[in-house]
């Protein structure tokens, strides 16, 4: 009997295990966590969306929504030719959108209504676009400057065209067959005069040969609303028949410029850069310039396009504002 009392209970009873519990211990039980369906779907959608944003395919979508292509390495906006080859390949710094925040139209004055002081104060350093009517109507260029005058200046000496083609800026826009300025001056008279059945054409070029640039300067002067002490620089010429002019684009020059309409009519369309959409909107600003008018616009900030109207050859002389 004493042996039975001293015997310790076995931990095995009928092959089953059991725990010896003290009076304060509670048996442990297995728990199952239930996740709601909505929580599960949120996790799936979030993971999928995160993977999409982190993938290489997300950048084209973001660029499309922005309206421009951002270079994450150089920290600038990529501008490149479109699918037809129009445009310039460069990377530009985003614009300070204050320049267009209060611009709702292209301002317009008669040349007698704007002075040096008013121009310098309101337009010279603000990038506000401006059209000045009759600003060049007294220039000698209004009567002497035309396609045949240019052709004579460039072709009298074979070396002149050679120097023009040596790294000098030339843009044929949509006239693919005009590969250089020599091709422009080989155009038949019927195409220059826009006779029925002839295709339109439009080009722009810098007047690089010093002899031709000096001859152009003899026909023009600094506009009266710009201080006379600012010198004239290398002139640019834009010439073409009625139809499309320049496609929508922005330039990467260093200074604003003025463009004097010598002959023909041209419609300008300006829009703020896409990064300024929330500050300036994207409403196009339009203005038609006529012979004798000058438009002042900073083409390095404003996206711009042109269209030749009427039935006359359009001829424009351009100069930067130093």
C-alpha positions in Angstrom: 0.0 0.0 0.0 2.8 2.3 0.9 4.4 1.5 -2.5 1.3 2.6 -4.3 1.2 5.9 -2.5 4.8 6.8 -3.4 4.2 6.0 -7.1 4.3 9.1 -9.4 1.7 9.5 -11.9 2.7 8.4 -15.4 2.7 10.9 -18.2 1.2 8.4 -20.5 -2.4 7.2 -20.1 -3.7 4.9 -22.7 -1.1 6.3 -25.2 -2.4 9.8 -24.9 -0.3 12.8 -23.8 -1.5 15.3 -21.3 -0.1 18.3 -19.5 0.0 18.7 -15.8 -1.5 22.1 -15.2 -1.3 24.3 -12.2 -4.4 25.9 -10.9 -3.8 29.2 -12.6 -2.9 27.9 -16.1 -5.3 27.9 -19.0 -5.0 25.4 -21.8 -3.6 26.8 -25.1 -5.8 26.8 -28.2 -5.0 27.3 -31.9 -6.4 30.6 -33.4 -7.4 31.3 -37.0 -7.2 34.9 -38.3 -9.8 35.8 -40.8 -9.0 38.5 -43.5 -11.9 40.4 -45.0 -12.4 40.2 -48.7 -12.2 44.0 -49.1 -8.8 44.0 -47.3 -7.5 41.2 -49.5 -8.6 43.1 -52.7 -6.9 46.3 -51.4 -3.6 44.4 -50.9 -3.8 42.9 -54.4 -4.7 46.2 -56.1 -2.0 48.1 -54.1 0.7 45.6 -54.9 -0.3 45.6 -58.6 -0.4 49.4 -58.8 2.9 49.7 -57.0 4.6 47.3 -59.4 3.2 49.2 -62.3 4.4 52.6 -61.1 7.8 51.1 -60.4 8.2 49.4 -63.8 9.8 50.9 -66.9 6.5 51.0 -68.7 5.1 53.7 -66.3 7.2 56.6 -67.5 5.5 56.9 -71.0 2.1 57.0 -69.2 3.3 59.7 -66.8 4.9 61.7 -69.6 1.6 61.5 -71.6 -0.3 62.8 -68.6 2.2 65.6 -68.0 2.3 66.6 -71.6 6.1 66.5 -71.8 9.0 64.0 -71.4 11.1 64.5 -68.3 14.8 63.4 -68.3 15.4 62.1 -64.7 19.1 62.1 -65.1 19.7 65.6 -66.5 16.6 67.1 -64.7 15.3 68.8 -67.8 12.5 68.4 -70.4 13.3 66.6 -73.6 12.3 68.3 -76.8 12.8 66.2 -79.9 11.6 66.0 -83.5 8.2 64.4 -84.0 7.5 61.3 -86.2 7.8 63.4 -89.3 11.2 64.9 -88.3 10.0 68.4 -87.4 11.6 70.0 -84.4 14.9 70.2 -82.6 16.5 67.7 -80.3 17.5 69.4 -77.0 16.7 69.3 -73.3 15.4 72.5 -71.7 15.0 73.8 -68.2 11.4 74.0 -67.1 10.0 77.5 -67.5 9.2 79.8 -64.7 5.4 80.0 -65.3 5.1 83.5 -63.8 5.9 84.8 -67.3 2.5 83.7 -68.7 0.3 83.7 -65.5 -1.4 87.0 -66.4 -1.1 86.8 -70.2 -4.5 86.3 -71.9 -3.9 87.8 -75.3 -1.1 89.1 -77.6 -1.0 92.8 -76.9 -1.3 95.2 -79.8 -0.3 98.8 -80.3 0.3 101.2 -83.1 3.9 102.3 -83.4 3.0 105.8 -82.2 1.5 104.4 -79.0 4.5 102.7 -77.5 7.7 104.4 -76.3 11.2 103.1 -75.3 10.2 103.4 -71.7 6.9 101.5 -72.0 8.5 98.8 -74.0 11.4 98.3 -71.6 9.2 98.3 -68.6 6.4 96.0 -69.8 7.8 93.9 -72.5 11.6 93.8 -72.8 12.2 91.5 -69.8 8.8 89.9 -69.2 8.4 87.7 -72.2 5.0 89.2 -72.9 4.1 88.9 -76.6 3.4 92.1 -78.5 2.4 93.2 -82.0 3.3 96.7 -83.1 1.4 97.9 -86.1 3.1 99.9 -88.9 6.5 99.6 -87.1 8.5 98.9 -90.3 6.3 100.4 -92.9 8.9 103.2 -93.6 11.8 100.8 -94.2 13.4 100.5 -97.5 13.0 96.7 -97.3 9.2 97.2 -97.8 9.9 98.1 -101.5 13.3 96.5 -102.3 13.4 93.2 -100.3 12.0 90.2 -102.1 12.8 86.6 -103.3 14.7 87.9 -106.4 16.7 90.4 -104.4 17.9 87.6 -102.1 18.6 85.4 -105.0 20.8 88.0 -106.7 22.7 88.7 -103.4 23.4 85.0 -102.9 24.2 83.9 -106.5 26.4 86.7 -107.7 29.4 85.0 -106.1 29.5 81.2 -105.9 31.5 81.5 -102.7 28.6 83.2 -101.0 26.3 80.1 -101.1 29.2 77.9 -100.1 29.8 80.0 -96.9 26.0 80.0 -96.2 25.9 76.2 -96.2 28.9 75.8 -93.9 27.2 75.2 -90.6 24.7 78.1 -91.1 21.2 77.5 -89.8 18.6 76.4 -92.4 15.2 74.9 -91.8 13.1 73.5 -94.7 10.1 72.6 -92.4 7.7 70.5 -94.5 9.3 71.2 -97.9 11.5 68.1 -98.0 12.8 68.6 -101.5 14.5 71.9 -100.5 17.5 70.5 -98.9 19.5 73.8 -98.7 19.4 77.4 -99.7 20.8 76.7 -103.2 17.7 74.5 -103.9 15.5 77.4 -102.8 17.1 79.7 -105.4 16.7 77.1 -108.1 12.9 77.1 -107.7 11.1 77.8 -111.0 9.4 81.1 -111.4 6.0 79.4 -111.6 6.4 78.1 -108.0 7.8 81.3 -106.7 4.7 83.1 -108.1 2.4 80.4 -106.8 0.8 79.6 -110.1 -2.1 77.1 -110.1 -0.9 73.5 -109.7 2.3 74.3 -107.9 3.0 73.0 -104.4 3.5 75.4 -101.4 6.9 75.8 -99.8 8.3 77.4 -96.7 11.9 77.8 -95.3 13.8 79.8 -92.8 17.5 80.6 -92.7 20.2 82.7 -91.0 21.9 85.3 -93.2 25.5 84.2 -92.5 27.6 85.7 -95.3 28.8 89.1 -94.1 28.2 90.7 -97.5 24.6 89.6 -97.6 24.0 90.5 -93.9 25.3 94.0 -94.5 23.1 94.4 -97.5 20.0 93.4 -95.5 21.0 95.8 -92.7 21.0 98.6 -95.2 17.3 98.0 -95.8 16.2 97.8 -92.2 16.7 99.6 -88.9 16.2 98.9 -85.2 12.4 99.4 -84.5 11.6 102.8 -83.0 10.3 101.3 -79.7 13.6 99.6 -79.1 16.5 101.8 -77.9 18.8 102.7 -80.8 22.0 101.9 -79.0 21.1 98.2 -79.2 22.9 96.9 -82.3 21.4 94.8 -85.1 22.7 91.2 -85.1 22.7 88.5 -87.7 19.4 88.7 -89.6 17.2 85.7 -90.1 14.7 85.3 -93.0 11.5 83.3 -93.2 9.9 83.0 -96.7 7.2 80.9 -98.2 3.9 80.7 -100.1 0.4 80.6 -98.5 -0.2 77.4 -96.5 1.5 75.9 -93.5 4.4 77.7 -92.0 6.2 76.5 -88.9 4.9 73.6 -87.0 4.2 74.0 -83.2 7.6 74.1 -81.4 9.8 75.9 -79.0 13.3 77.2 -79.7 16.5 77.1 -77.6 18.1 80.5 -78.4 19.3 82.8 -75.7 17.3 86.0 -76.4 13.9 87.1 -77.5 13.5 88.5 -81.0 11.4 90.7 -83.2 10.0 89.6 -86.6 9.1 92.2 -89.2 6.5 91.2 -91.8 7.8 92.6 -95.1 5.2 91.0 -97.4 2.3 88.6 -97.1 0.1 87.8 -94.1 1.0 85.4 -91.3 -1.1 84.1 -88.4 0.8 83.4 -85.2 -0.4 80.9 -82.6 1.2 80.9 -79.2 0.6 78.5 -76.3 2.2 78.3 -72.9 4.7 75.4 -72.3 3.0 72.2 -71.0 4.6 72.4 -67.5 2.7 75.7 -67.0 -0.8 74.2 -67.7 -2.0 74.7 -64.1 -0.7 78.3 -64.0 -1.4 79.6 -67.5 -3.8 77.1 -69.1 -3.4 76.0 -72.7 -5.6 78.4 -74.5 -4.0 79.4 -77.8 -3.2 83.1 -78.3 -3.6 84.1 -82.0 -2.7 87.3 -83.9 -2.4 88.1 -87.7 0.5 90.3 -88.7 0.4 92.3 -92.0 3.1 94.0 -94.1 4.7 96.7 -92.0 3.9 95.0 -88.6 6.4 93.7 -86.1 5.7 90.9 -83.6 7.9 90.6 -80.5 7.9 87.2 -78.9 10.3 85.1 -76.9 10.3 81.9 -78.9 12.4 80.2 -76.2 9.4 80.3 -73.8 6.3 80.3 -76.0 5.4 77.3 -78.1 4.6 78.8 -81.5 3.4 77.9 -84.9 2.6 80.0 -88.0 0.4 79.9 -91.1 0.7 81.9 -94.3 -2.6 83.6 -95.2 -3.8 85.5 -98.3 -2.4 85.0 -101.8 1.0 86.7 -101.5 4.5 85.4 -100.8 5.3 85.8 -97.1 8.7 87.4 -96.3 9.9 88.1 -92.8 13.1 89.6 -91.4 14.0 88.6 -87.9 16.6 90.0 -85.4 17.3 89.1 -81.8 17.0 91.8 -79.1 20.4 92.0 -77.4 
